[in-house]
Amino acid sequence: MATAPGGSAVSANKAELIAIADAVAKEKLIDRAIVIEAMEDAIQRAARARYGAENDIRAKLDPQSGDLRLWRVVEVVEAVDDYFKQVNLKEAQKLQAGAVVGDYIVDPLPPIEFGHIAAQAAKQVIFQKVRDAERERQFEEFKDRVGEIITGVVKRVEFGHVVVDLGRAEGVIRRDAQIPREVVRVNDRIRSLILNVRRENRGPQIFLSRAHPDFMKKLFAQEVPEIYDGIIEIKAAARDPGSRAKIGVISHDSSIDPVGACVGMKGSRVQAVVQEMQGEKIDIIPWSPDTATFVVNALQPASVSRVVIDEEEDRIEVVVPDDQLSLAIGRRGQNVRLASQLTGKAIDILTEADASEKRQKEFVERSEMFQNELDVDETLAQLLVAEGFGALEEVAYVEVDEIASIEGFDDDLAAELQNRATEALDRREEANRTLRRELGVEDALAAMPHLTEAMLVTLGKAGIKTLDDLADLATDELVQKKRQEPRRRADAENKRPDSRGEGRTEDKGGVLAEYGLSEDQGNEIIMAARAHWFEDEEAAPAAEGEDA
């Protein structure tokens, strides 16, 4: 291929072109080469508008001297099909001596004068390319700064969203990421957390937040050198923006008190954070790896009598003295809600009287169940419950010695109770099997791993009766545990949050949530139900082969 020719210079001031490129690159903080490339593209488009868009026209602007060259590229062929991009051998040799078929040669073009329309089109091309380059530069600059605190100036407020000038870009604090009731005015300096940076068609979108718990963490890191240095760590944080917050801290140096270090001399450190967060009250709590201890700390300033942890349900029951109930729950349930967010556990608050009533109710229910299922008297049933037995399975499958060790029991009585418990479980299973069949649940489902007849009854009541019905479910639809999320609701009778912590709305969870199946077990059940799909797919090609 031949080299580019000297070409004719387009009528333009060389120094002016270079000066424009330098000014745009400096103003937009983008590479000068990108601006030069945008100018070349604009000149090429203007030339194509003059000579015909079908031509393959190239332009080259020397970034140092400002010389601008313009030419057309054509291919040497034997028979011309495209007169704009091809030339026969005879004409080619006029342009370039020694040209042969297959060569690409250049045809120098005379200078062009930019008319008004061409100049406007060139200007739009340059602006668009510069704008694209500027957007890419902004995205590259901010994409790795997510999680940092940045200071900007409020540029405008639109529909409740605050647009912040960050110097080289704009960020937005959406309404839900602002501190409630905070007054923000144009030209105010404001600090916020870079929450997310997304590349979108209209340019990179930088989302900021002043309500996120990480904003509070980063403020503490700025005010407390021990946190910045990693000696003290904020293990958990929860916020009710503009009102109250809790943080759990731990010290990796036994000689440094994490709470005292965060508070500072006469509260100077924590007050600096409080002022930035518009007076938001902050409880600084010692973090503990022991869940019960951390929950007790998290419910401060309320005192706690005892904590009962339900590992299966991932819930915590906290018993407090009667006079501490309102303090533990907090105004509109705020204290228990923040403690729940901080610990990552659902927390139920009970008074001593509530706990006693609950234990008594459970004791009576379990005693009656053992009386009916094991056909024993009330005293014996109560002895079993008092020793911690709460279900037939526990009686049927523990070691005989464990039952026999109960005062007044012997090996014969223990063996008899186990036999009766096993028979009761068999009766219960048979009753569930009958009910399952009445519901129309296929026997094929009974062959699935981990599923009991009681589970099959639950599936049948939910309309899941065939292998295909079960196979269509996702794992979380089958076994995801129920969750109870707090909601703000005062008790209708006493005008305060209810005794279990402010009222809760329950997430239904998976169909079999109440049975405590793990995610791995759920996956195994679903895959076993889908196995026949793959068998059918393998059988189909084989049948087609036999027919052939």
HELIX and SHEET records of a PDB file:
HELIX    1   1 LYS A   14  LYS A   28  1                                  15    
HELIX    2   2 ARG A   32  TYR A   51  1                                  20    
HELIX    3   3 LEU A   89  LEU A   95  1                                   7    
HELIX    4   4 HIS A  116  PHE A  142  1                                  27    
HELIX    5   5 LYS A  143  ARG A  145  5                                   3    
HELIX    6   6 ARG A  175  ALA A  177  5                                   3    
HELIX    7   7 PRO A  213  GLU A  223  1                                  11    
HELIX    8   8 PRO A  225  TYR A  228  1                                   4    
HELIX    9   9 PRO A  258  VAL A  263  1                                   6    
HELIX   10  10 MET A  265  GLY A  267  5                                   3    
HELIX   11  11 SER A  268  GLU A  276  1                                   9    
HELIX   12  12 THR A  291  ALA A  298  1                                   8    
HELIX   13  13 ASP A  322  GLN A  324  5                                   3    
HELIX   14  14 LEU A  325  ILE A  329  1                                   5    
HELIX   15  15 ARG A  331  GLY A  333  5                                   3    
HELIX   16  16 GLN A  334  THR A  343  1                                  10    
HELIX   17  17 GLU A  352  LEU A  374  1                                  23    
HELIX   18  18 GLU A  378  ALA A  386  1                                   9    
HELIX   19  19 LEU A  392  TYR A  397  1                                   6    
HELIX   20  20 VAL A  400  ALA A  404  1                                   5    
HELIX   21  21 ASP A  411  GLU A  438  1                                  28    
HELIX   22  22 ASP A  443  ALA A  447  5                                   5    
HELIX   23  23 GLU A  453  LYS A  461  1                                   9    
HELIX   24  24 LEU A  467  ALA A  471  1                                   5    
HELIX   25  25 THR A  475  VAL A  479  1                                   5    
HELIX   26  26 ALA A  513  TYR A  515  5                                   3    
HELIX   27  27 GLU A  519  ASP A  547  1                                  29    
SHEET    1   A 3 ILE A  57  LEU A  61  0                                        
SHEET    2   A 3 LEU A  68  VAL A  77 -1                                        
SHEET    3   A 3 GLN A  86  ASN A  88  1                                        
SHEET    1   B 3 ILE A  57  LEU A  61  0                                        
SHEET    2   B 3 LEU A  68  VAL A  77 -1                                        
SHEET    3   B 3 TYR A 104  PRO A 108 -1                                        
SHEET    1   C 6 ILE A 149  GLU A 158  0                                        
SHEET    2   C 6 HIS A 161  ASP A 165 -1                                        
SHEET    3   C 6 GLU A 170  ILE A 173 -1                                        
SHEET    4   C 6 GLY A 203  SER A 209  1                                        
SHEET    5   C 6 ARG A 189  GLU A 200 -1                                        
SHEET    6   C 6 ILE A 149  GLU A 158 -1                                        
SHEET    1   D 3 ILE A 232  ASP A 240  0                                        
SHEET    2   D 3 ARG A 244  SER A 251 -1                                        
SHEET    3   D 3 LYS A 281  PRO A 286  1                                        
SHEET    1   E 3 ARG A 306  ASP A 310  0                                        
SHEET    2   E 3 ARG A 315  VAL A 320 -1                                        
SHEET    3   E 3 ALA A 346  THR A 351  1                                        
SHEET    1   F 2 ARG A 483  PRO A 486  0                                        
SHEET    2   F 2 ARG A 504  ASP A 507 -1                                        
END                                                                             
